[in-house]
């Protein structure tokens, strides 16, 4: 089974930049999107043979997630069941026979870290949520988690300390999530690989120079690791300031 996750930075804009061709080329069983910035009725995209699930933010043109899956899930849910955290359309959970899939778009701490305190609350709530799900079935988490965990996960760690996405607090929360029983699948296969990024600023030709960050992930419950076949970053796919990440699993 092949899973793909992609922050499209506005699905309507991405549709004008080759999204459908990329979607077909993935050959994926499940495609998860983040930062869709749209409600489903605003999007002219309905791939044949796929079940579609959307979670739009209350605020128009902001945040949002979606999942397209060729296998109909046993159950679906939206958000974490916490009103404070469920207004921005950031979480979709689908249950399949062998695992649960959580598509997440983690809040950005923003300039001057003005949303860092909220981000810390979110992180604790999300860790509790996925840990609860994992009690009776393995969990695969994917999405833009808005943190570069290790120094090798961004091109310029020194100048970016205390910047959103590379604060000690955010990195420690990511470590706590891994310590709760989850594995960073890309690092499972490529523990020391460098210059492997999934997001680049639009400024200063950052993408062409590969001055980027790895902030898009597939995590998996530790007991699901034997099912993992490979994890990859599709850096040649354009259409957003992020590129897709992919996970192949054996079921």
Secondary structure, DSSP 8 states (H G I E B T S, - for coil): -EEEEEE-SSHHHHHTTTHHHHHHHHT-SEEEEE---S-GGG-----TT-EEEEE--SSTTS--EEEEESS--SEEEES-S-GGGSSS--EEEEE-SS-EEEEEE-----GGGTTHHHHHHHHHHHHHHHHHHTTTS-EEEEEE-----SGGGBS-HHHHTTSTTS-HHHHHHHHHHHHTTEEEHHHHH-TT--S--SEE-SGGGTTTTT-EE--EEEEEEGGGGGGEEEEEEETT--SSSB-EEEEEE--
